[in-house]
Each structure stands twice: as structure tokens, then as C-alpha cells.
Amino acid sequence: MLHSTAEALDPQVLHAEAQASVAALWQEGESANTVRSYASALRYWVAWFQLRYHAALTLPVPVPVVLQFLVDHVLRSPAGGDSATACLAGGAWVHDLPAAIDAALVAGGFKTKRGAPALATVMHRLAVLSKAHQLRELPNPVRDPAVQELVRRIRRGHATRGVRPHAKTALTRDPLTALLATCTDGLKGVRDRALLLFAFASGGRRRSEVAGARMEQLEKVDEHTYLYRLGQSKTDQSGTGAQPDAVKPVVGAAATALSAWLSASGVTSGPIFRRIHKTRPGGPLSGQAVWLIVKRRAALAKLEGDFGAHSLRSGFVTEAGRQAVPLKEAMALTGHRSISTFLRYYQSGAVQSSAAADLFGAAANE
């Protein structure tokens, strides 16, 4: 039998040091964006609970606390019944968060402005709390039937009122062309043109994927074609790039723009897209920098709308719908795993070019 001088562990209980190691491995296995969003949500829960209950937040959280969180943050009609119709006609919606607590959360930097947040934000914070209980194998208040039923009715109520999740304005072909026309400011313009076309043409890459793109994952086939093997992404946290659809083609104008950037910058290894220091490339771009590039170019192009990095992804899917690209081919490029999420954009584009939309024809205008 083997022996050692190391401390014997209880196989039924995870050692304290091992718990810390597991936590570290969990964090390493999540994308930076996910870690930040989870941390932000948990900070909000702690701050809200302390202000609401004058106590420190501990797990498990009681079910009434979760119900209180929902009524504090979700807009509703003042008293139901006829008042809901009045609200739809332009009246005021209400929520239960006291004004003093709302102001304190803003002052503390836990929220950007007073008032109820978007429903998607509330649902995300609920999901993070649920995950925290799940990881600790604690009774999960978010899974309680009372909470689940209230969430279901909240979603149905928002749908009835016509409340839609906020989405960035899609950068389809025409507005993207307007952005590209602004890329005339030296090396920065060469980079931005290549970045915008790379992100769009390879399937609407997320900003984290653009920022994380590396030369080691890029293969030049010829002057008009590159193959890019997607590394770590939202749907491939391991970053193996082993999925059948991990290879994304970069062809035509996108390939030409990429070649121009690589030639002008001299980048041969490491991150493809870099910061610009005066007239030379520097360190890698962050996801936030990619977002700012899209915002800046949209402003220079004087486009109306709410543009951000996600505009490239939604724009690609919408344009695919407009041009009747087969669903399977378009999804292979985007890497969407949820067909319902994909179809929300795809169908929006497809319906605009539908022959069925103009069955009456131009004769109606004569």
C-alpha cells in the first residue's frame, strides 16, 4: 500500500484549498466578458439587498427576497385593470423601488441612471443569482414555482404591451458601405476598414472574437481568400476550434482589406488588429475598442441609429435574410446555436425582400 507524509483528505468533503482552486479554474474557463457581467450582477445584488434590508447578502436567498427584487425592478401598471389601458395610452408605469434607494444605487455606481432597467437586465441578474445557488448546491429560490410563475407572467405582460428587447441597429450592406467610406485616415483607416469587413464577412464576429483574432489562426489561400479558424468564442469556451464550422472564410473585398492592413502594419504574428500609436501598430485591441471603432465610424458617416459592435453581427444575419442565403449556410458562418435567436434577425431581413409582401403589385400606385 502506498504512503506519503501529505495530509489525508476526506473524500466526502472538498478541501478548502481545493475549493479555491476549483473557483480559479471556473473563472479561467469563462470568457472575460462573462466574468465581468456576472461580477457586475452580483455586486448589484449585494448593494440592493444591503440598501433594502439593511443587512449583508448571504446564500441561500429567501424566495420573498427574489419576488421583492422583481417588483422593485419591473415596470407595471399602477393598479391593474383599466389602469393598464391608460398606461398604454401614455400614462405612467410604476415599480416598487424606493426613490432613495434608486438614487443611492446610482450614486454608488451600481446603475447608470434612475428608473427601472430593461427586462433583459433584470432577467440576467436573476440568472446570475440562480447560477450562484446552483454552483454551491443550495436551494435555488429562482426555481421556486412562485418565482417562475411571476417571471412567466412578466414576460407575457411585456409581450402584450409590445415591449421588445433593445437591439443595436443592424449594419447591413448599405450602412456598412457608408462606414467604410470614412476609413480614409491613414493607417487607422486601413485597420478599421479591414476590421469592419473581417468581422462582417466572416459571419458577424462578436467584438471579443475580433479582439482575440490572431495571425496563428489565419491561413492565406491566395490574394483573394483567407481562412480563419475561430478560437475561443461564446459558443466554444475551450477555444479548441474543433467544431466543424470553426473555419470562417474571408474573401473578396474583406480579403483585400485584410491584406492591405497586414502589409501596411507589418503584423506577422500575434493579434491581427492592433492599437495605433501615431503611425505604427501597438498592442492588441480590446473588445471595448472594437465597439468604439464601430461607434466612431457610424458617427463619422452621420448614420442615425444606435450602433455598436453587435451591429455587425445582426447586420450580417439580416443581410443574409435579404439576399436569401440558405439558413444552414448563414448559421454555419455566425456559429449561432440558438435558431430562435438567429431567426429574429434573419426573418427581419427576409421579409423585406419577400415577393409575397407585394402581391398587389405596382398597379395600386397607378
C-alpha positions in Angstrom: 0.0 0.0 0.0 1.3 3.5 -0.9 2.0 6.1 1.8 3.1 9.7 1.9 3.6 12.4 4.5 0.9 14.7 2.9 -2.3 15.4 4.9 -5.0 12.8 4.3 -8.2 14.3 2.8 -11.8 13.4 3.5 -13.1 12.0 0.1 -16.6 13.2 1.0 -15.6 16.9 1.5 -13.8 19.2 -0.8 -10.7 20.7 0.9 -10.7 24.5 1.4 -7.6 24.9 -0.8 -9.2 22.8 -3.5 -12.3 24.9 -3.3 -10.2 28.0 -4.1 -8.5 26.1 -7.0 -11.9 25.0 -8.4 -13.1 28.6 -8.3 -9.9 29.7 -10.1 -10.4 27.0 -12.8 -14.1 28.1 -13.2 -13.0 31.7 -13.8 -10.3 30.7 -16.2 -12.8 28.7 -18.2 -15.2 31.6 -18.6 -14.8 34.4 -21.1 -13.6 37.8 -19.7 -17.0 39.3 -20.8 -18.9 36.7 -18.9 -16.9 37.1 -15.8 -17.4 40.8 -15.8 -21.1 40.6 -16.4 -21.5 38.0 -13.6 -19.4 40.1 -11.2 -21.4 43.2 -12.0 -24.7 41.4 -11.4 -23.6 40.0 -8.1 -22.3 43.5 -7.0 -25.8 44.9 -7.8 -27.5 42.1 -5.8 -25.3 42.8 -2.8 -25.8 46.6 -2.9 -29.6 46.4 -3.5 -30.0 43.8 -0.7 -28.0 45.9 1.8 -30.0 49.1 1.0 -33.4 47.3 1.0 -32.9 45.0 4.1 -30.0 46.8 6.0 -28.1 43.5 6.1 -25.4 41.7 4.3 -26.5 39.3 1.5 -26.0 35.6 2.3 -26.9 32.5 0.4 -29.4 30.9 0.0 -31.6 33.9 -0.6 -35.2 33.5 0.6 -37.9 33.3 -2.1 -39.6 36.5 -0.8 -36.4 38.5 -1.5 -36.4 37.4 -5.1 -40.1 38.3 -5.5 -39.3 41.7 -3.9 -36.4 42.2 -6.4 -38.7 41.6 -9.3 -41.4 44.1 -8.2 -38.7 46.6 -7.4 -37.3 46.5 -10.9 -40.1 45.5 -13.3 -42.5 48.2 -14.6 -46.2 47.5 -14.2 -49.5 49.5 -14.4 -50.3 51.3 -11.1 -53.3 49.1 -10.1 -54.0 46.8 -13.0 -57.4 46.6 -14.7 -58.4 49.7 -16.6 -55.2 51.5 -15.4 -53.2 49.2 -17.8 -55.2 50.6 -20.7 -54.4 54.1 -19.5 -50.7 53.3 -19.4 -50.8 52.0 -22.9 -52.4 55.3 -23.9 -49.5 57.2 -22.5 -49.9 57.1 -18.7 -47.1 56.3 -16.2 -45.8 52.8 -15.4 -44.6 52.2 -11.8 -42.2 49.9 -9.9 -41.6 49.5 -6.2 -38.0 50.5 -5.7 -38.0 53.5 -3.3 -36.6 56.7 -4.8 -33.9 57.0 -2.1 -32.6 53.5 -2.8 -32.7 54.1 -6.5 -30.6 57.3 -6.0 -28.1 55.5 -3.8 -27.6 52.8 -6.4 -26.9 55.4 -9.0 -24.6 57.4 -6.7 -22.7 54.2 -5.8 -22.1 53.4 -9.5 -24.2 50.2 -9.4 -26.5 51.6 -12.1 -26.2 54.4 -14.7 -29.5 56.1 -14.2 -32.6 56.1 -12.1 -35.7 54.1 -13.1 -36.4 50.5 -13.9 -33.8 48.7 -16.0 -34.6 46.8 -19.2 -36.3 43.5 -18.7 -33.2 41.7 -20.2 -31.1 43.2 -17.4 -33.4 42.0 -14.7 -33.5 38.5 -16.2 -29.7 38.4 -16.4 -29.4 39.3 -12.7 -31.9 36.7 -11.9 -30.0 34.1 -13.9 -26.7 35.0 -12.2 -28.3 34.6 -8.7 -29.6 31.2 -9.9 -26.1 30.2 -11.0 -24.6 31.2 -7.7 -27.0 28.9 -5.9 -26.5 26.1 -8.4 -22.7 26.1 -8.1 -23.0 25.9 -4.3 -25.6 23.2 -4.4 -28.0 25.3 -2.4 -31.8 25.5 -2.5 -32.5 27.7 -5.6 -35.1 30.4 -4.9 -35.2 31.4 -8.6 -36.5 27.9 -9.4 -39.3 28.2 -6.9 -42.8 27.9 -8.5 -43.9 31.3 -7.3 -40.9 33.0 -8.8 -41.2 31.0 -12.1 -44.9 31.8 -12.4 -44.3 35.5 -11.8 -41.4 35.6 -14.4 -43.7 33.9 -16.9 -46.4 36.5 -16.4 -44.0 39.3 -16.5 -42.7 38.1 -19.9 -46.3 37.7 -21.2 -47.2 41.2 -19.9 -44.3 42.8 -21.7 -45.1 41.0 -24.9 -48.7 42.1 -24.6 -47.6 45.7 -24.3 -45.3 45.4 -27.3 -42.1 45.8 -25.3 -39.3 44.5 -27.4 -35.7 43.7 -26.2 -33.4 46.6 -27.1 -31.2 45.7 -30.0 -28.4 47.6 -31.8 -29.1 49.0 -35.2 -28.1 46.4 -37.8 -25.2 47.2 -40.1 -26.4 45.7 -43.3 -24.6 46.2 -46.6 -25.6 49.9 -47.3 -24.9 51.4 -43.9 -21.7 49.3 -43.7 -20.6 50.8 -47.0 -21.1 54.2 -45.5 -18.9 53.3 -42.6 -16.2 52.0 -44.9 -16.2 55.3 -46.9 -15.0 57.1 -43.7 -11.9 54.9 -43.5 -9.5 57.3 -45.2 -7.5 58.5 -42.2 -4.1 56.8 -42.8 -3.1 53.6 -41.1 -6.0 53.8 -38.7 -8.4 53.9 -41.6 -6.7 50.9 -43.2 -7.1 49.0 -40.0 -10.7 50.0 -39.4 -11.7 49.0 -43.0 -10.1 45.6 -42.6 -11.6 45.1 -39.1 -15.1 46.0 -40.2 -15.0 43.8 -43.3 -13.3 40.9 -41.4 -16.0 41.0 -38.7 -18.9 41.3 -41.1 -17.8 38.9 -43.9 -16.6 36.1 -41.6 -20.2 35.8 -40.2 -20.7 38.8 -38.0 -18.0 38.1 -35.4 -18.5 39.3 -31.8 -16.3 42.1 -30.5 -14.4 39.6 -28.2 -13.7 37.4 -31.2 -12.4 40.3 -33.3 -10.2 41.5 -30.5 -8.9 37.9 -29.9 -8.2 37.2 -33.6 -4.6 36.1 -34.1 -2.3 35.6 -37.0 -1.7 32.0 -35.9 -5.3 31.2 -36.7 -5.2 32.8 -40.1 -4.3 31.0 -43.4 -3.8 32.8 -46.6 -5.0 30.8 -49.6 -4.4 33.4 -52.3 -4.7 37.2 -52.8 -8.5 37.0 -52.6 -9.0 34.3 -49.9 -8.1 33.7 -46.3 -9.3 31.0 -43.9 -9.7 32.0 -40.3 -10.0 29.3 -37.6 -12.1 30.7 -34.8 -10.6 30.2 -31.4 -12.3 30.9 -28.1 -15.8 32.2 -28.5 -19.1 32.4 -26.7 -20.1 29.0 -28.1 -16.6 27.5 -27.8 -15.2 28.5 -24.4 -12.4 25.9 -24.7 -11.0 27.6 -27.7 -10.1 24.4 -29.4 -11.6 25.5 -32.8 -12.5 21.8 -33.3 -16.1 22.4 -34.3 -17.0 21.6 -38.0 -17.9 25.2 -38.6 -14.9 26.8 -36.8 -13.2 27.7 -40.1 -14.6 31.0 -41.4 -13.8 32.2 -45.0 -12.6 35.8 -45.5 -12.9 36.5 -49.3 -13.3 39.3 -51.8 -13.3 42.8 -50.5 -12.7 41.6 -47.0 -9.6 39.7 -48.0 -8.3 42.6 -50.0 -8.8 44.9 -47.0 -7.1 42.4 -44.7 -4.1 42.1 -47.0 -3.8 45.9 -47.1 -3.8 46.1 -43.3 -1.2 43.3 -42.8 1.1 44.8 -45.5 0.8 48.4 -44.1 1.2 47.3 -40.4 3.8 44.7 -40.8 1.9 42.4 -38.4 3.0 38.8 -38.9 2.2 37.1 -35.6 0.1 37.6 -32.5 -3.1 39.7 -32.5 -4.3 40.7 -36.0 -5.8 44.0 -35.1 -3.8 46.5 -33.0 -3.9 49.9 -31.4 -2.3 52.6 -33.5 0.5 54.7 -31.9 0.9 57.7 -34.2 2.0 55.9 -37.4 2.8 52.4 -36.1 0.8 49.5 -34.7 1.0 48.8 -30.9 -0.7 46.3 -28.6 -3.9 44.4 -29.2 -7.3 46.0 -29.3 -9.8 45.2 -26.5 -13.4 44.3 -27.1 -14.3 47.8 -25.9 -12.0 49.3 -28.5 -13.8 47.3 -31.3 -17.1 48.7 -30.0 -15.7 52.3 -30.1 -14.4 51.8 -33.6 -17.9 51.0 -34.8 -19.5 53.9 -32.9 -16.9 56.3 -34.2 -17.2 55.3 -37.8 -21.1 55.4 -37.6 -20.8 58.9 -36.2 -18.4 60.0 -39.0 -20.8 58.5 -41.5 -23.6 60.5 -39.9 -25.8 57.4 -39.6 -28.9 57.5 -37.5 -29.4 54.7 -35.0 -27.8 53.0 -32.0 -24.7 51.3 -33.4 -22.2 49.1 -31.6 -20.1 46.0 -32.2 -23.2 43.8 -32.2 -24.5 45.8 -35.2 -22.1 43.8 -37.4 -23.5 40.5 -36.2 -27.1 41.4 -36.5 -26.3 43.2 -39.8 -24.8 40.1 -41.3 -27.7 37.9 -40.4 -30.3 40.5 -41.6 -28.4 40.9 -44.9 -28.2 37.1 -45.3 -32.0 37.1 -45.0 -32.4 39.9 -47.5 -30.2 38.0 -50.0 -32.0 34.7 -49.4 -28.8 32.9 -48.2 -29.8 29.4 -47.1 -30.3 29.3 -43.3 -27.9 26.5 -42.8 -25.1 28.3 -44.7 -25.6 31.5 -42.8 -25.7 29.8 -39.4 -22.5 27.9 -40.2 -20.7 31.3 -40.5 -22.3 33.0 -37.5 -21.9 30.0 -35.3 -25.4 30.5 -33.7 -26.5 27.6 -31.6 -30.0 29.0 -31.0 -32.1 29.0 -34.1 -34.7 31.2 -32.5 -32.1 34.0 -31.8 -30.8 33.7 -35.4 -34.2 33.8 -36.9 -35.2 37.0 -35.1 -32.7 38.9 -37.4 -32.8 36.6 -40.4 -36.6 36.8 -40.8 -36.4 40.6 -40.4 -34.2 40.8 -43.4 -36.0 38.1 -45.4 -39.5 39.7 -45.0 -38.2 43.0 -46.7 -37.4 41.1 -49.9 -40.4 38.8 -49.8 -42.3 38.5 -53.1 -45.4 37.8 -51.0 -45.2 41.3 -49.5 -46.3 42.9 -52.8 -48.8 40.6 -54.3 -51.0 43.5 -55.3 -48.1 45.0 -57.3 -47.2 48.4 -58.6 -50.6 48.7 -60.3 -52.0 50.1 -57.0 -50.0 53.3 -57.5 -51.3 53.9 -61.0 
